[in-house]
Amino acid sequence: MKKIVLVVAAAATIAAGTLSVPTAADARCYGCAVGAGVAAGIIGGAIIGGAIANATPRGGYVVYDDYDAPYPRRCHDGYWARQRLYNREGDFVGWSKPHFFCRD
């Protein structure tokens, strides 16, 4: 989806650039090019903003049911967290289940 949005944005930028170059016969009409550029910017911003607003987030913060549970052991400064998981080659493969860590 991001590649499609990028291609459309690039095409709109190129199209607006070719339309805004004044020709010899129309060299005094600078207001026409500015108006076309502003219109293209507003339309392009609306398209890209709509695509970003409707995008589903990947990863990020996830609330687990056990986050508000009492601590599994006596610890005054503990927290729940997940750890990164790596394969034998050292490549990142995912996240562990939430574990309780104690800073004491």
Secondary structure by P-SEA (a helix, b strand, c coil): caaaaaaaaaaaaaaaaaaaccccccccaaaaaaaaaaaaaaaaaaaaaaaaaaccccccccccccccccccccccccccbbbbbbcccccccccccbbbbbcc
